[in-house]
Amino acid sequence: MVQFADQPPGGPLSLEAWPGERCSGALYLDDGQTFDFQSGALRRISYECRADAQGVSVRSRSSGSFPVWWRETSLIIHARAHAPRRVSDGAGGALDFSYDGEQHTLTIRVPGPSSDWSARIDD
């Protein structure tokens, strides 16, 4: 739990997605105290997901140079009827995941502090 505005949270960045027609979001980071964002000390991250007959794709893209505080991203996909056949990153490498059949959620671990990544969930 964060006690002060200038205290970074701990743990992974947690993102939740409900794939559908309008599955997107954004995150904005700066120091929250100065006007340094006016000279580029900021980061904008956009997220989007798309569902198709073969599964779901989620993408994160960023701009700016402000450092992120997380060391990994926990991506939670809601309304999943079953566990996926495979979950992979943008290069085709396998990503760690777990499926909760009671909650119908898929949790994917995207390692590293990057804010530029993609994940593919194959049904």
C-alpha positions in Angstrom: 0.0 0.0 0.0 1.3 3.5 -0.9 1.2 6.1 1.9 2.5 9.1 0.0 2.1 10.4 -3.5 5.9 10.4 -4.1 6.2 6.8 -2.8 6.2 4.3 -5.7 4.0 1.2 -5.3 5.7 -2.2 -4.9 5.1 -5.4 -6.8 4.0 -5.8 -10.4 1.9 -3.5 -12.4 -1.6 -5.1 -12.4 -3.7 -4.7 -15.5 -7.2 -6.1 -15.9 -8.9 -6.5 -19.3 -12.3 -7.6 -20.5 -11.8 -8.3 -24.2 -14.5 -6.9 -26.4 -15.2 -4.2 -29.0 -13.8 -1.4 -26.9 -10.9 -3.0 -25.0 -8.3 -0.3 -24.5 -6.8 1.9 -21.8 -4.0 4.3 -21.0 -1.5 5.1 -18.2 0.3 8.3 -17.7 3.4 8.6 -15.5 5.4 11.7 -14.3 7.0 12.7 -11.0 3.8 14.3 -9.8 5.6 17.2 -8.2 7.4 19.4 -10.9 6.7 20.7 -14.4 9.5 18.5 -15.8 6.8 16.8 -17.9 6.9 19.9 -20.1 10.4 19.0 -21.2 9.6 15.4 -21.8 10.0 13.7 -18.4 6.8 11.7 -18.7 5.6 8.4 -20.1 2.3 7.6 -21.8 1.4 3.9 -22.2 -1.5 2.8 -24.3 -3.1 -0.7 -24.0 -5.4 -2.5 -26.4 -6.8 -5.9 -26.8 -8.5 -7.7 -29.6 -10.4 -10.9 -29.7 -10.8 -13.1 -32.7 -11.8 -16.7 -33.5 -8.3 -18.0 -32.5 -8.0 -16.2 -29.2 -7.0 -12.8 -27.8 -4.1 -10.4 -28.4 -3.0 -7.7 -25.9 -0.5 -4.9 -26.7 1.2 -2.3 -24.7 3.0 0.7 -26.4 4.7 3.6 -24.7 6.3 7.0 -25.5 8.4 9.2 -23.2 11.4 8.6 -21.0 10.0 8.6 -17.5 11.1 5.4 -15.7 8.5 2.8 -14.7 8.4 1.6 -11.1 7.4 -2.1 -11.8 9.6 -5.0 -12.6 6.9 -7.1 -14.2 3.3 -6.8 -15.3 0.4 -9.0 -14.1 -2.2 -9.1 -16.9 -5.6 -10.4 -15.8 -8.0 -11.4 -18.6 -11.6 -11.7 -17.4 -14.6 -13.7 -18.8 -12.5 -16.7 -20.0 -14.5 -19.8 -20.4 -11.5 -22.1 -20.3 -7.7 -22.2 -20.0 -5.8 -21.3 -23.2 -3.9 -23.7 -25.3 -0.9 -21.4 -25.2 0.2 -17.9 -24.2 3.1 -16.2 -25.9 4.9 -12.9 -26.2 5.5 -10.9 -29.3 8.5 -12.9 -30.3 6.6 -16.2 -29.9 8.2 -17.2 -26.6 6.0 -18.8 -23.9 4.7 -16.6 -21.1 3.9 -18.0 -17.6 0.1 -18.0 -16.9 -2.5 -19.5 -14.6 -6.2 -20.0 -15.1 -8.9 -19.7 -12.4 -11.9 -21.7 -13.5 -14.1 -20.5 -10.7 -13.4 -16.8 -11.4 -13.0 -17.3 -15.2 -9.8 -15.3 -15.2 -6.5 -15.9 -16.9 -3.4 -14.3 -15.2 -0.4 -13.8 -17.4 3.0 -12.8 -16.1 4.9 -10.4 -18.4 8.4 -10.3 -17.0 10.6 -7.2 -16.9 10.0 -3.5 -16.5 9.1 -2.9 -20.1 6.1 -0.9 -21.1 6.3 -2.1 -24.7 5.1 -5.7 -25.1 2.5 -7.9 -26.6 0.8 -11.1 -25.5 -1.1 -13.7 -27.6 -3.6 -16.1 -26.0 -4.3 -19.0 -28.3 -7.6 -21.0 -27.6 
